[in-house]
Amino acid sequence: MSWRLLNDHGLDIYSNLAMDEAIAKTELRENNTLNTIRFWRSQLAVVIGRFQCVHREVDLAYCRDNNISIARRFTGGGAVFHDMGNLNFALRLHQSHPYVPRGLKELYRAFIGIVTQSLVSLNIPAKFDTVGSCIRIDGRKISGTAGWIKRGVSFIHGTLLIDSDLDMLQRCLTPPERQQSYLRDKTRIRCMDSKHDTVTKISFEVENGPSSDEIQAAIIETLEETAGATIKEGHATESEIDTAQALYHSQYTQPSWNLGTPATFAP
């Protein structure tokens, strides 16, 4: 059975996050067993997890002054930085396939493990961190991941820091004290904080390292070997496109979703 490859070339963070959610949630039917791998990039952005409070993760003034978008994804996890040095991936997996786990920890171990294996095949000394469910080089993090499971579908998405601007990443993700607070929703400010970590990028750790296209090709090859399937380039369905457009307008472009509600008290 073949898989579908989606290579999206749009660079808008809000459109890309809307499409990730759309491919995860559209047509959740028992007979929709097609698996999908999606690759994409975005222009400058910070993306926070579903259960995070933006003022505890992001330097809001720095992002505003440097035209860095702030977005919230539909999955949990911590805050990540996006620029054109990132390769972002998403996997939509139907649990009818025996190699698709039904639990998040097992999902990370299997499929972030596959991404790790792909990097190793390109002579990148990557290791899967079973505790943090991420990928590291010499103890330093080069990926962030998050997942979602419902109605027979396992979904995981993540980033790979290939040649990102780590100085800008550090500035974006270092919130100053006493900036404007935001309620994550209308009733509470309960936050899931990011775990502070040391990050690096592949281009810094590996001399004459592979390009993002080579990394993408290696991931596809390893997935094909694992699944015993062919991955063919395809397109989003009409239903997925409609769902993504609806999410883009109703959710991902709305400050109430991305930032939350301004609090009336000091942090």
N, C-alpha and C positions, 0 to 999 in steps of 0.2 A: 504493500500500500504506500502511495506517495505522500509526501508532506508538501505543504505550501510555503514558499519563501516570499516574504514581503520586503522589498527594498524601498523604503520611503525616503524621498529626497527633500521633502519640505523641512524647513529649519525652525518653524514656529513651535515653541515648547508647549503651548496650550493645545494646539492641534495634535501634536504627537502624543501627549498624555491622554487626550480624548480618544485617539485611535487605539492606544493600548487598552483602555477600559472597554472600548467597543468590541475588540476581538476577544476579550476575556468573557464578556457577558452576553453578546448577541447570539441568538439561536442556540440556547442551551437545551438541546434536544438529545434524546438517547441515540438517534441515528446520525447525529452530526459528529462523527468521530475523526474528522480531519484535524491533524496536528499542524501547527504553524510556528515558524521561526521568523521573527521580524527584526530588522536592523534599521536604526535611524540615528540622526545627529540633530543637535539644536544649536542655535546661537546662544550667547551668554545668558545663563539662567541659574537660579538656585531652586531646587525642588525639595520640598519638605514632605514628611510622611503624613498620612491621614490623621494621626493622633497627636501631632506636634503643635506647639505654639510658636508662631513665627518670631516673636520678639526674643525668644530664648535660643534661637538657632541662627539668626541672620542679622548682619549689620544693615539695617533698613536704609539708612542715609547713604551709605557707600553704594549699595545697589541702585538706589534712585539716581545718584549723581553720575553713575557709570553705565546707565541704561541696561542694567542687568535685571531681567525678568524674575519675578518670584512666583512660583507655582506650587500647588499641592497635588499630589497624586492620590489615587483612590486606595492604594495599599498602605500598609504600615511602614515601619522602619524609620531610619534616620535621614538627616538632611544630606544632600549631595550637590555637587557643583557640575554644571554642564558648560562646555564650550566645544569648538570644532575639533579639539584634541581627544574628545570622548568618542567611544563607540558604544552605543546603547542597544540592548537586545531585549526581546520579549519572546516568551515561549507559551503558546496556548496548547495544552495537552489534554487529550481525552482519556479518562481513567479506564476505558475498556481495553486499552493496550497494556499488556503485562508489565512493561517497563516504566509505566507512569505511576509514581507513588501517590497515595491518598493523604499523606500527612506532610506538613510544611517542612519539617526537619529532614525527612526522607527525600522530599522534592529537591531541597537545596543540595543535599549530599549527592544525589544522582546527577542533576543537570548543571549545577555550578561545578560539580566534579568533572563533567564533560567539558565545560569551558576551560577548566584548569588543565585537563589532559590535552586539549587543543593547543594551549599556550606552550606546554612542555614539548609538544611535537615540533614547535618552531624554535626550540632551544631557549625558551624563556623559563627561568628557574622559579616557576610559580608553584605555590602550594595551597591546597584548599584548607581553610581554617574551619574545622568542624564546630567549634564553639561559636564563632562569630558568623558562620555561614557566609564567608567571603573568601576572596583570593588574596594572597600575600606574596611578596617577594622579600626574602630575608626579613620577615616579620613585619614589613610595612604593607599597608593595605593598598590594593590597586582596583578594588571593585566594591560596589555597594549593591545589595540585592533586596528585593521584597517580593512577597507572594500572596496569592489569594486562591482559595479552594471553595467550590460550591457546585452542587448539582452535577457531579460527575466530571467537572473540569478542574484541572490543576493549572494555575497560571503563575509564571514567575517572570520578573523583569529585573534588569540590572545595568550597570555601567562598567566600562573598562577605561581606566585612565591610561591612554596611550601616549599622548603628548600634550596634556592639558597644562594650563598656566597655574602652577601650584601656589604661586604668590597671591594671585587673585582669589584662588580657592580659599586660602587661609584668611584673607581679608573679608570675604563674603560670609564665611562661617564662623566669625569671631564677633558675637554680638556685644556692643558696648553696654555698660551699666546704665540703668535708668532711661532706656528708650521707651517709646510708647508701647504699652501692653495691649495685647489683643486676646479676647476670649476666643477659644477655638470654636465654640458654637455660642448660641445666644444665652446659655444658662450657666456655663462653667468654664474655668480656665485650666482644668486638669490637663497636664502635658506629659507626653512621653519624650524625654530628652534623648538626644543623640549621645552615643557613647564616644567619648573623645578618643581619637586614634591618630597614629602617625601614618601619613599617606606618602605614596611615591607614584611614579609613572614609568611605564615600560621603557620609553625612550631614554630615561635617565639611568635605568638599571641595566639595559642591554645595549652594548655598542653595535651600531648598524643593525638595529632590530627590525622586525618585519613591519610592513605597512598595515594599516587598518584593513585594507582589502585582503591581504594575505591572512590576517587573523580571522576575518570573517569566513574565508574559504576553508580554513582549518576547522573552525567550529562546525560548519556544514558537513565536512567530511567525517568528523568524529560522530556527529549525530546520525548520519546515514549508517555508519558501521554499527552503532549501538542499536538503532531501531530496525536494521535490516530493511531499510526503505530508501527510496529515491526522493530527494528534495528538489522540487521543481518551482521555478519562479512563477508566481501567480499574482492575483489582484484581490483587493478587499471586495467583499460582496456588497451589493446595493444596500442590504440591511445594515451591514457594518458601517458603511459610509453614512447612512442616514442617522444611525445611533451616534456616531462620532460627531457629526455636525450638531445634533441636538445637545450633546454633552458640552461641546465647545461653547455654544451660546448660553446655555442655562447654567453651566457650572464653571468650566475652566477659564472663562474670561471674566468671572465675577470676583471682585475683591472680597466679598463675603465668604467665598469658598477658599480663595488662595491665602488671604490674610486672617480672616475671621472678623469679629466685631470689636472695634476700639473699646478698650476698657476705660472706665471713668476714674480709676485709681492708679497710683504710681506703682511700678513694678517693685 
